[in-house]
Amino acid sequence: MKLKWTVITLIALAATAAGIYWGVDAFNENKNYQGNMRNARNAVAAHNWSDAAIYYSAARGIRVSVENRTALEQLNYLKRADKEIRHNNWQSALNLYSLVLATNGGVDLLNKAAKSGEDYVTALKNADESADKASSLQVALDKKSSELTKARSSAEAAVKTANDAAKAAQDSAKSAVDAANDNATDLSKALSSQQAADKAAAKSEAADTKTSKVDNHKKDKAN
């Protein structure tokens, strides 16, 4: 009877020891799980996707949950989005953020991170597009300014040519007027000379006529 109770006692002690061991193991396992999950969430808050993925993977190795399963999928999209941002691929990054938000059972912290990322990338995309438009407008303005400068130069050249032609025409007309005046002066002098000659000839003819009459009168008296 004593032996029987000894065996029962030993079995009870073994069961108790096993229970204690299992309890301690379960406690440690849960402690490790909770520690990894806590570290993963802290890494997400710091936007450290690589560390978050390490901690979520460790937690999943202990116990699979909706959070650590979907978090790893979302973290993959977030890491890829960061890579696209570094290459200024705004639309690709936005598409990846949309996949994060569309993940079934997504982690709230990761959803918030994706939404924040969306706002940030949208702002960058808009700024980039505005810069492109401003650059295009500047190019158009520079081109128009160049065209106006060329047009102004052409107009100035045309005006100068017209002014030169007008001055040449004025000079030519003045030369023609001066020549005409000179010709008129010469003609007037010639006419004056001719009139003087005609007067002289008339006087000479009158004198000859008078002399002839006197001679005839003397002849008549002599007869």
C-alpha positions, 0 to 999 in steps of 0.5 A: 500500500505504501508503494502504491502511494509512493508511485501515485505521489511520484506521478503527481509530482511528475505531472506537476513538474510537466505542468509547470514546465509547460506553463513556463514554456508557454509563458516564455513563448507568449512573452517572445511573441508579444515582444516581437509584435511590440518591436514590429509595431514600433518599427512600423511607427518609425517607417523602418519596414525591414526591421518590422518585417524581421520582427513580424516574421519572428512572431509568425514563427511562434504563432500565426495571426492575421496581423503578422500574416497580412503585415508581411504582405503590406510591408513588401509593398511599402518597401517597393514603394520607397524604392520607386520614390527614390527613382521619382516614379510617383505613379508606381509608388501610388499604385503600390500604396493602393495595394497596401490599402487594398490588402484584406485584413490590413494592419491599421498602422500600415494602412495609416502609413500607406495613406500618409505615403500617398499624400506625400507622393501626391504632393511630390507628383503635383510639384513635379508636374508644376515644375514641368509646366513652368519649365515648358512655359519658360521655354515657350516664353524664351522662344517667343522672346527670341522670335520678337527680337528677330522680328524687331531686328528685321523691322529695324533693318527694313526701316533703315533700308526705307530711310536710306532709300528715301534719303537717296531719293531726296538727294537725287531729287535735290540734285535734279532740282539743282541741275534744273536751276542751273540750266534755268540760270544758264538759259536766262543768261543766254536769253539776256545775252541774246536780247543784248545782242538783238538791241545792239543789232537794232541800234546798229541797223538804225544807225546805218539807216540814218546814215543812208538817209543823210547820204541820200539827202546830200545827193539830192541837194547836189543834183 
